[in-house]
């Protein structure tokens, strides 16, 4: 314990000296970004060597994994991935359950909700178990642990130097960029990945530290034996403008396969989550199934760089390329869905290369006069599938460009990547990374305001006491009702209560001032605007959009055409402010306090307290919106803690409750007692 304290004092002394020399915040960030990049590069080198060591122990060293596995007895191919899973499962279960999966969503979550804070232990365990998963034949990419380790190191550096939250987040992104850059020796793509995927922002302030970190990590990777060219890419070029037809088809197919990849991965996660065996044993079963596939198709094992190289040199037959599209996709989802650890970036590249190679061979057969080289399509398909799964076309284009180093293929690459991304975004808003966050009630495809307001309906804020005008009301009657009222928008209805128009107070004021118009006014229907309304079941974000679009402070709520209430802009914005405070409170408490054991409650003042309750069997399977927590007991649910994995899912209206899970709630002592007493009342 003495050495860490001494080291910490030295770091703090160094920090004080640096701050004493300069107060230039940007310069400090650049220096820390260089340090982060160097550390991320070393972390990537360590991950790479760990994977090679495990692979050598399991399958023998020297030859690429698919070739080595082809010469081994079937029982060894079957059992080595299962043995790897048998090691990985208990380590994840006992030490860091956050470390399973593909890593990037966890980094995004730390940036979004935790101020960039990543536990060093999770990053370290992520590196070890990913090396075991991939080295033992699990179908996953090494970029996932490298990104996670780099981001964790960036977070640690930022916290050591007590940077503000913005600085810590920047170093997390810089570390992630360094990890990906070191994985592929592609600093530009690594930088764009960090900004396009991790931060979701191309801000200038973060650009310099991220790029410098990526370059530093790449230099370290190359200094320690990293191959400057991950793939041996031949020189390709666009042979004819007619090739844009098959390249367009490739983009469309890549978009559809990318959707299949996303759906299959999370379907597998749901499936394995429901499987009734201990979670520590699931990766072993998943590894056994991957090994069974690899007995016939050893190409699905591990990272598969050698197989991608074969596709880019047109060494694989058409039928094998088609089979590997499905088999690699399925093997990857088996590995990660069952609880193994690794990335999805490289498997996306693998599947894309197989798909592109198959399209290229088909195009060569259909257009024999064009001298088409199918390997070029493998390279383009690799980028297109990454663009589709990650919904990051800029990263995908630059990655493929850096790997090939050839500008001549850039046009078809851009076309296929953009088309693939448009296909996936038009059908599914969430990428392979953000889908996992959506499960936790967090949406990155919309703003924080939209995420809050879309979870509540207009019914929640309906005001049934309002002033409405009849279509036949005279000006005198209208003014006598409108002037004393604080209501500024008035529905105009007929004798049956059907909405016929809208009158704004600002319009009435203009009429009073314009005597010429006033003399022509007969009834209120003469000046009413066209009707604008909303249904009770619509979300508050839509209501706010309509109010802003039509410059109104209030809007009628209708049911079957009849006006039943009003909803007001001020009430919506007040609710948003309250919900935002609740979310900030949940984040703060989650950082301050661990809910690995049941809390006894925290007093919040003003009669409110934070506490945990268990989801009863009667509410299991219901959505939060239909549970009655708020309506019946006045309890605000902040997040749900999974009974086994201890993962926190932040509350949203559509969140499905799980019987036996813990809910962290905010409410009064009376409300908590009332909820806990409901079970006793039913038993009696």
C-alpha positions in Angstrom: 0.0 0.0 0.0 3.0 2.3 0.5 4.1 2.3 -3.1 0.8 3.4 -4.6 0.6 6.3 -2.1 4.1 7.4 -2.9 3.5 7.1 -6.6 0.3 9.1 -6.3 2.2 11.9 -4.4 4.7 12.0 -7.2 2.0 12.3 -9.8 0.4 15.1 -7.8 3.7 16.9 -7.5 4.3 16.6 -11.2 0.9 18.0 -11.8 1.6 21.0 -9.6 4.9 21.6 -11.4 3.3 21.4 -14.8 0.5 23.8 -13.8 3.1 26.1 -12.4 4.9 26.2 -15.7 1.9 26.9 -17.8 -1.8 27.6 -17.6 -2.4 26.8 -21.2 -5.2 24.2 -20.9 -4.9 23.1 -24.6 -1.1 22.4 -24.2 -1.8 20.4 -21.0 -4.4 18.3 -22.9 -2.0 17.7 -25.7 0.8 16.5 -23.3 -1.7 14.2 -21.5 -3.0 13.0 -24.8 0.5 11.9 -25.9 0.9 10.1 -22.6 -2.5 8.4 -23.1 -1.6 7.4 -26.6 1.7 5.9 -25.5 0.0 3.9 -22.7 -2.8 2.9 -25.1 -0.2 1.6 -27.6 1.5 -0.4 -24.9 -1.9 -1.8 -23.8 -2.6 -2.8 -27.4 0.8 -4.5 -27.7 0.1 -6.4 -24.5 -3.3 -7.6 -25.8 -1.8 -8.7 -29.1 0.9 -10.7 -27.4 -1.6 -12.3 -24.9 -3.8 -13.4 -27.8 -0.8 -14.9 -29.6 0.3 -16.7 -26.5 -3.1 -18.2 -25.8 -3.5 -19.2 -29.4 0.0 -20.8 -29.4 -0.9 -22.8 -26.4 -4.3 -23.9 -27.7 -3.6 -24.6 -31.4 0.2 -24.4 -31.8 2.2 -21.4 -33.0 3.5 -20.4 -36.4 0.7 -20.9 -39.0 -2.4 -18.7 -39.2 -5.2 -20.1 -36.9 -7.4 -21.4 -39.7 -4.5 -23.3 -41.3 -3.2 -24.6 -37.9 -6.7 -25.8 -36.9 -7.0 -27.6 -40.2 -4.2 -30.0 -39.3 -5.4 -30.7 -35.7 -7.7 -33.6 -34.5 -11.4 -32.7 -34.4 -11.6 -33.1 -30.6 -9.0 -30.4 -30.1 -10.8 -27.9 -32.4 -14.0 -28.7 -30.5 -12.6 -28.4 -26.9 -10.1 -25.5 -27.0 -12.8 -22.8 -27.5 -14.9 -24.5 -24.8 -11.9 -24.5 -22.4 -11.4 -20.8 -23.2 -15.0 -20.1 -22.3 -14.7 -22.2 -19.1 -11.9 -19.8 -18.0 -13.6 -16.7 -19.1 -17.0 -17.3 -17.6 -16.0 -17.6 -13.9 -13.6 -14.6 -14.2 -16.3 -12.4 -15.6 -18.8 -13.7 -13.0 -16.6 -13.2 -10.0 -14.5 -10.1 -10.8 -16.0 -7.8 -13.5 -19.4 -8.5 -15.1 -19.1 -5.3 -17.1 -16.2 -6.8 -19.0 -18.2 -9.2 -21.1 -19.4 -8.3 -24.6 -17.7 -6.1 -27.2 -16.6 -3.2 -25.0 -17.4 -0.1 -27.1 -20.9 0.4 -25.6 -19.5 0.4 -22.1 -17.0 3.1 -23.1 -19.8 5.2 -24.7 -21.9 4.7 -21.5 -19.0 6.0 -19.4 -18.8 9.1 -21.6 -22.5 9.7 -21.6 -23.5 9.1 -18.0 -20.4 8.7 -15.8 -18.3 11.7 -16.7 -15.8 9.4 -18.5 -14.9 7.4 -15.4 -13.9 3.8 -16.2 -12.7 1.4 -13.4 -9.2 0.3 -14.2 -10.0 -3.2 -13.0 -12.7 -3.6 -15.6 -10.3 -2.5 -18.4 -7.6 -4.9 -17.2 -9.9 -7.9 -16.9 -11.4 -7.0 -20.3 -7.9 -7.3 -21.8 -7.2 -10.7 -20.2 -10.5 -12.4 -20.9 -10.7 -11.0 -24.5 -7.2 -12.5 -25.1 -8.4 -15.8 -23.7 -11.6 -15.7 -25.7 -10.0 -14.8 -29.0 -6.8 -16.9 -28.5 -8.8 -20.0 -27.8 -10.7 -19.6 -31.0 -13.6 -17.4 -30.1 -15.0 -15.5 -33.0 -14.4 -11.9 -32.1 -12.1 -8.9 -32.8 -9.1 -7.7 -30.9 -10.0 -4.1 -31.4 -12.7 -4.3 -28.7 -10.4 -4.9 -25.8 -7.8 -2.5 -27.2 -10.4 0.3 -27.4 -11.6 -0.5 -23.8 -8.0 -0.7 -22.4 -7.0 2.6 -24.2 -10.2 4.3 -22.9 -9.6 3.0 -19.4 -6.1 4.3 -19.4 -7.3 7.7 -20.7 -9.8 7.9 -17.9 -7.2 7.0 -15.3 -4.8 9.7 -16.6 -7.6 12.3 -16.6 -8.7 11.4 -13.0 -5.1 11.4 -11.7 -4.6 15.0 -12.9 -8.1 16.0 -11.6 -9.2 17.2 -15.0 -12.8 18.6 -15.4 -15.4 16.2 -16.7 -14.9 17.5 -20.3 -11.1 16.8 -20.1 -11.6 13.3 -18.8 -14.1 12.5 -21.6 -11.6 13.8 -24.2 -8.9 11.6 -22.8 -11.3 8.6 -22.8 -11.9 9.2 -26.5 -8.2 9.8 -27.1 -7.4 6.4 -25.5 -10.1 4.7 -27.5 -8.6 6.2 -30.7 -5.2 5.0 -29.7 -6.5 1.5 -29.1 -8.1 1.2 -32.5 -5.2 2.9 -34.3 -2.8 0.5 -32.7 -5.0 -2.5 -33.7 -4.9 -1.6 -37.4 -2.0 0.9 -37.6 -4.6 3.3 -38.9 -4.3 6.6 -36.8 -6.7 8.6 -39.0 -9.5 6.0 -38.8 -8.9 5.6 -35.1 -9.3 9.3 -34.6 -12.5 9.4 -36.6 -13.9 6.4 -34.8 -13.4 8.1 -31.5 -15.2 11.2 -32.6 -17.9 9.6 -34.7 -18.8 6.7 -32.5 -17.4 7.3 -28.9 -18.1 11.1 -28.6 -20.6 11.5 -31.5 -19.1 14.9 -31.9 -16.6 16.5 -34.3 -15.7 19.4 -32.0 -12.4 21.1 -32.7 -11.3 21.2 -29.0 -11.2 17.4 -28.8 -9.7 16.9 -32.3 -6.0 17.6 -31.6 -5.7 15.5 -28.4 -7.4 12.5 -30.1 -5.3 12.7 -33.3 -2.1 13.0 -31.3 -3.0 10.1 -29.1 -3.8 7.9 -32.1 -0.5 8.8 -33.8 1.4 8.1 -30.5 -0.3 4.7 -30.1 0.5 3.7 -33.7 4.2 4.6 -33.3 4.3 2.4 -30.1 2.6 -0.5 -31.9 5.0 -0.4 -34.8 8.0 0.0 -32.5 7.1 -3.3 -30.7 6.8 -5.3 -33.9 3.3 -4.3 -35.1 2.9 -5.0 -38.8 2.5 -1.6 -40.6 0.2 -3.4 -43.0 -2.4 -5.5 -41.2 -3.7 -6.7 -44.6 -1.7 -7.4 -47.8 -3.9 -5.4 -50.1 -3.1 -5.5 -53.9 -3.4 -2.3 -56.0 -6.9 -1.9 -57.2 -8.7 0.7 -59.3 -12.0 1.4 -60.9 -11.9 -0.4 -64.2 -15.1 1.1 -65.7 -17.9 3.4 -64.8 -20.2 0.3 -65.3 -18.7 -1.1 -62.1 -20.8 1.3 -60.1 -23.7 -1.1 -60.8 -22.2 -4.0 -58.8 -20.7 -1.7 -56.3 -24.2 -0.2 -55.7 -25.6 -3.7 -55.3 -22.8 -4.5 -52.8 -23.7 -1.5 -50.7 -27.4 -2.6 -50.6 -26.4 -6.2 -49.7 -24.0 -4.9 -47.1 -26.7 -2.8 -45.5 -29.0 -5.8 -45.3 -26.3 -8.1 -43.9 -25.4 -5.4 -41.4 -29.0 -5.4 -40.2 -28.9 -9.1 -39.9 -25.7 -8.9 -37.9 -27.2 -6.4 -35.4 -30.4 -8.3 -35.0 -28.7 -11.7 -34.6 -26.2 -10.5 -32.0 -28.9 -9.1 -29.7 -31.2 -12.0 -30.4 -28.4 -14.2 -29.2 -27.9 -12.1 -26.1 -31.6 -12.3 -25.2 -31.5 -16.1 -25.9 -28.5 -16.8 -23.7 -29.8 -14.5 -21.0 -33.0 -16.6 -20.7 -31.0 -19.9 -20.8 -31.4 -21.6 -17.5 -27.8 -22.5 -16.7 -25.3 -20.6 -14.5 -23.9 -17.6 -16.3 -20.3 -18.6 -15.5 -20.8 -21.7 -17.7 -22.5 -20.1 -20.7 -19.2 -19.0 -22.5 -18.0 -22.6 -22.3 -21.2 -23.8 -24.0 -20.9 -21.0 -26.6 -17.3 -22.0 -27.2 -18.2 -25.6 -27.7 -20.8 -24.6 -30.4 -18.2 -22.4 -32.2 -15.7 -25.3 -32.1 -18.4 -27.6 -33.6 -18.7 -25.2 -36.6 -14.9 -24.9 -36.9 -14.5 -28.7 -37.3 -15.7 -28.2 -40.9 -15.0 -24.5 -41.3 -11.9 -23.5 -39.3 -12.0 -20.1 -41.0 -14.5 -18.9 -38.4 -12.0 -19.2 -35.5 -10.4 -16.2 -33.9 -9.8 -12.9 -35.7 -9.5 -14.3 -39.3 -7.1 -11.7 -40.8 -5.6 -14.5 -43.0 -9.0 -15.4 -44.4 -9.7 -11.8 -45.2 -6.3 -11.6 -47.0 -7.3 -14.7 -49.1 -10.6 -13.0 -50.1 -8.8 -9.8 -51.2 -6.4 -11.9 -53.3 -9.4 -13.9 -54.8 -8.2 -17.2 -53.4 -11.5 -18.5 -52.0 -14.2 -20.1 -54.1 -17.6 -18.4 -54.4 -19.6 -21.0 -52.4 -17.2 -20.8 -49.5 -17.4 -17.0 -49.5 -21.2 -17.2 -49.3 -21.1 -19.8 -46.5 -18.6 -17.8 -44.5 -20.8 -14.7 -44.6 -23.4 -16.6 -42.5 -21.1 -18.8 -40.5 -18.8 -16.1 -39.3 -21.8 -13.9 -38.4 -23.4 -16.7 -36.4 -20.1 -17.8 -34.7 -19.4 -14.2 -33.6 -22.9 -13.8 -32.2 -22.5 -17.1 -30.4 -19.2 -16.1 -28.9 -20.4 -12.7 -27.7 -24.0 -13.6 -26.9 -23.0 -16.5 -24.6 -20.8 -14.1 -22.6 -17.4 -14.1 -24.3 -15.4 -11.0 -24.7 -14.1 -9.3 -27.9 -14.9 -6.8 -30.6 -17.4 -6.7 -33.4 -15.4 -4.3 -35.7 -13.1 -7.0 -37.1 -15.9 -9.6 -37.6 -17.8 -6.9 -39.5 -14.7 -6.5 -41.7 -14.5 -10.3 -42.2 -18.1 -10.7 -43.1 -17.9 -7.7 -45.4 -14.9 -9.1 -47.2 -16.6 -12.4 -47.8 -19.7 -10.7 -49.1 -17.6 -8.4 -51.3 -15.6 -11.2 -52.7 -18.7 -13.1 -53.6 -20.3 -10.0 -55.3 -17.0 -9.4 -57.1 -16.8 -13.0 -58.5 -20.4 -12.7 -59.6 -19.8 -9.4 -61.3 -16.7 -10.8 -63.1 -18.9 -13.7 -64.4 -21.7 -11.3 -65.5 -19.4 -8.7 -67.1 -16.5 -10.8 -68.5 -15.4 -8.0 -70.8 -14.6 -5.6 -67.9 -11.6 -7.4 -66.4 -13.1 -7.1 -62.9 -10.9 -8.0 -60.0 -13.0 -9.6 -57.2 -10.5 -8.8 -54.6 -11.3 -5.1 -54.9 -14.9 -5.9 -54.0 -13.7 -7.7 -50.9 -11.9 -4.5 -49.8 -14.9 -2.3 -50.5 -17.3 -4.8 -48.9 -15.2 -4.8 -45.8 -15.7 -1.0 -45.4 -19.4 -1.2 -46.4 -20.3 -3.7 -43.7 -18.4 -1.7 -41.0 -20.3 1.4 -42.2 -23.6 -0.4 -41.9 -23.1 -2.1 -38.5 -21.4 0.9 -36.8 -23.4 3.5 -38.8 -20.1 5.3 -39.1 -19.4 5.8 -42.9 -16.5 8.2 -42.5 -14.6 5.9 -40.2 -15.3 3.0 -42.6 -14.1 4.8 -45.7 -10.9 6.1 -44.0 -10.2 2.7 -42.5 -10.4 0.9 -45.8 -8.4 3.7 -47.4 -5.6 3.5 -44.8 -5.5 -0.3 -45.1 -5.1 -0.1 -48.9 -3.1 3.1 -49.1 -4.6 3.5 -52.6 -6.7 6.5 -53.6 -7.9 4.9 -56.8 -10.5 2.7 -55.0 -11.9 5.6 -53.0 -15.0 6.4 -55.2 -16.6 2.9 -55.2 -15.6 2.7 -51.5 -17.5 5.9 -50.7 -20.6 4.8 -52.7 -20.9 1.4 -51.1 -20.3 2.7 -47.6 -22.8 5.5 -47.9 -25.5 3.2 -49.4 -24.9 0.5 -46.7 -25.2 3.1 -44.0 -28.4 4.6 -45.5 -30.0 1.2 -45.7 -29.4 0.4 -42.1 -30.4 3.8 -40.8 -33.6 3.8 -42.8 -34.7 0.5 -41.2 -33.1 0.7 -37.8 -31.9 3.8 -36.0 -29.6 2.0 -33.6 -26.2 0.8 -34.5 -24.5 -2.4 -33.3 -23.1 -0.2 -30.4 -26.0 2.0 -29.5 -28.5 -0.9 -29.5 -27.0 -2.1 -26.2 -27.4 1.3 -24.7 -31.1 1.4 -25.8 -31.7 -1.7 -23.7 -30.6 0.4 -20.7 -33.1 3.1 -21.6 -30.4 5.4 -23.1 -30.8 6.7 -26.7 -27.9 8.3 -28.4 -29.8 8.8 -31.7 -31.8 11.6 -30.2 -31.0 14.4 -27.8 -31.3 14.1 -24.0 -34.4 16.3 -24.1 -36.1 14.0 -26.6 -35.2 11.0 -24.6 -36.9 12.4 -21.6 -39.9 13.8 -23.3 -40.5 10.8 -25.5 -40.9 8.6 -22.4 -44.0 10.6 -21.2 -47.3 11.1 -22.9 -49.6 14.1 -23.2 -52.1 12.4 -20.9 -49.7 13.1 -18.0 -50.0 16.9 -18.4 -53.6 17.3 -19.6 -55.4 20.3 -18.1 -59.2 19.6 -18.2 -60.1 23.1 -16.9 -59.8 25.4 -19.9 -61.7 28.1 -21.8 -63.0 27.3 -25.2 -65.0 29.5 -27.7 -68.0 28.6 -29.7 -67.8 29.2 -33.4 -70.7 31.7 -33.0 -69.2 33.7 -30.1 -69.1 37.5 -30.6 -66.0 39.6 -30.1 -67.5 41.0 -26.9 -68.0 37.5 -25.5 -64.6 36.4 -26.5 -62.8 39.3 -24.9 -64.8 39.0 -21.7 -63.5 35.4 -21.3 -60.0 35.9 -22.6 -58.8 39.1 -20.9 -59.1 37.9 -17.3 -57.7 34.5 -18.1 -54.0 33.4 -18.0 -54.7 31.1 -20.9 -53.2 32.4 -24.1 -54.4 29.8 -26.7 -58.1 29.0 -27.0 -59.8 26.2 -29.0 -62.8 27.0 -31.1 -65.5 24.3 -31.0 -68.9 23.7 -32.5 -72.0 22.7 -30.6 -70.8 19.0 -30.3 -67.4 20.0 -28.9 -65.6 19.2 -32.1 -62.5 21.3 -32.8 -62.9 23.8 -35.5 -60.0 26.2 -35.1 -57.5 27.9 -32.8 -57.5 31.5 -31.5 -54.3 33.0 -29.9 -54.4 35.9 -27.5 -51.9 37.7 -29.6 -54.3 37.6 -32.6 -57.1 39.0 -30.4 -54.8 41.8 -29.2 -54.0 42.7 -32.8 -57.7 42.9 -33.7 -58.5 45.2 -30.8 -55.8 47.6 -32.0 -56.9 47.4 -35.6 -60.3 49.1 -35.6 -60.8 48.5 -39.4 -60.6 44.8 -38.9 -62.7 45.0 -35.7 -65.6 46.6 -37.6 -65.7 43.6 -40.0 -65.6 40.9 -37.3 -68.8 39.1 -36.8 -68.0 36.0 -34.8 -64.8 34.3 -33.6 -64.8 31.8 -36.4 -63.9 34.6 -38.8 -60.4 35.0 -37.2 -59.8 31.4 -36.0 -56.7 29.7 -37.3 -56.8 26.2 -38.7 -57.2 23.5 -36.0 -54.0 22.1 -34.5 -54.4 19.4 -31.9 -52.8 16.3 -30.4 -54.1 13.0 -29.0 -53.6 12.0 -25.3 -51.4 9.0 -26.2 -48.8 11.1 -28.2 -45.5 11.8 -26.5 -44.6 15.2 -25.1 -41.7 15.7 -27.6 -44.3 15.7 -30.4 -46.4 18.2 -28.5 -43.5 20.5 -27.9 -42.6 20.3 -31.6 -46.1 21.3 -32.7 -46.3 24.1 -30.2 -43.0 25.5 -31.5 -44.0 25.0 -35.1 -47.3 26.9 -34.8 -46.0 29.5 -32.3 -48.5 28.6 -29.6 -48.2 28.4 -25.8 -51.0 25.8 -25.5 -52.7 23.2 -27.7 -56.0 21.4 -27.5 -56.0 17.7 -26.7 -58.7 15.8 -28.7 -60.3 12.4 -28.5 -62.3 11.4 -31.6 -62.3 15.0 -32.7 -63.7 16.4 -29.5 -61.6 18.8 -27.3 -61.1 17.2 -23.8 -58.2 19.1 -22.4 -55.3 21.5 -23.0 -51.6 20.9 -22.8 -49.2 23.8 -22.3 -45.6 24.5 -23.3 -44.7 25.7 -19.8 -45.9 22.5 -18.1 -43.9 20.4 -20.6 -40.7 22.4 -20.0 -41.2 22.2 -16.2 -41.6 18.5 -16.4 -38.5 18.2 -18.5 -36.5 20.2 -15.9 -37.8 17.9 -13.1 -37.0 14.7 -15.0 -33.5 16.1 -15.9 -32.8 16.7 -12.2 -34.0 13.2 -11.4 -31.6 11.7 -14.0 -28.7 13.8 -12.7 -29.5 12.6 -9.2 -29.6 9.0 -10.3 -26.2 9.4 -11.9 -24.7 11.1 -8.9 -26.0 8.5 -6.5 -24.9 5.7 -8.7 -21.3 7.1 -8.7 -21.3 7.7 -4.9 -22.9 4.5 -3.8 -22.7 0.9 -5.0 -26.0 -1.1 -5.2 -24.3 -4.5 -5.2 -26.1 -4.9 -1.8 -29.5 -3.6 -0.9 -29.3 -0.1 0.3 -31.2 1.0 3.5 -32.2 4.3 1.8 -30.8 7.8 1.5 -32.6 10.9 2.8 -32.9 13.5 0.1 -34.6 16.2 2.0 -38.1 17.8 1.6 -39.7 14.5 2.6 -38.1 12.4 -0.2 -35.8 9.5 0.1 -33.9 7.2 -2.3 -34.4 3.5 -1.6 -34.6 0.1 -3.3 -37.6 -2.2 -3.8 -38.0 -5.6 -5.3 -40.2 -6.1 -8.4 -43.0 -8.5 -7.3 -44.0 -11.5 -9.3 -47.3 -9.7 -10.2 -45.4 -6.9 -12.1 -42.8 -9.2 -13.8 -43.1 -8.8 -17.6 -45.0 -5.5 -17.4 -43.6 -2.2 -18.7 -42.8 0.6 -16.4 -45.5 2.8 -17.9 -48.2 0.2 -17.0 -46.8 -0.7 -13.5 -48.6 2.1 -11.6 -45.6 3.1 -9.5 -46.1 6.8 -10.2 -49.9 6.9 -10.3 -50.6 4.6 -7.3 -47.7 5.2 -5.0 -46.0 8.4 -6.2 -42.7 6.6 -6.7 -40.3 7.7 -9.4 -38.2 4.8 -10.8 -34.6 5.8 -11.5 -33.1 2.5 -12.7 -33.4 -1.2 -12.5 -30.7 -3.5 -11.2 -30.5 -6.9 -12.9 -30.8 -9.8 -10.4 -27.9 -11.7 -11.8 -25.6 -9.4 -13.7 -26.1 -6.4 -11.5 -26.3 -4.2 -14.6 -28.2 -0.9 -14.2 -30.9 -0.1 -16.8 -32.0 3.5 -16.6 -35.8 3.9 -16.5 -37.9 4.6 -19.5 -41.6 4.1 -20.2 -41.0 0.9 -22.2 -38.6 -0.7 -19.8 -39.8 -4.3 -19.1 -39.7 -5.1 -15.4 -38.2 -8.4 -14.3 -39.5 -10.2 -11.2 -37.0 -10.2 -8.4 -35.0 -7.3 -9.9 -34.2 -4.3 -7.7 -35.6 -0.9 -8.5 -33.9 2.2 -7.3 -36.8 4.6 -6.6 -37.3 8.1 -5.3 -40.4 8.8 -3.2 -41.9 9.7 0.1 -41.7 7.4 3.1 -45.5 7.1 2.9 -45.4 6.0 -0.7 -42.7 3.4 0.0 -44.6 2.0 3.0 -47.8 1.8 0.9 -46.0 -0.1 -1.9 -44.4 -2.6 0.6 -47.7 -3.0 2.4 -49.6 -4.0 -0.8 -48.1 -7.5 -0.6 -49.2 -8.0 3.1 -52.7 -6.7 2.2 -53.0 -9.3 -0.6 -51.8 -12.1 1.6 -54.3 -11.2 4.3 
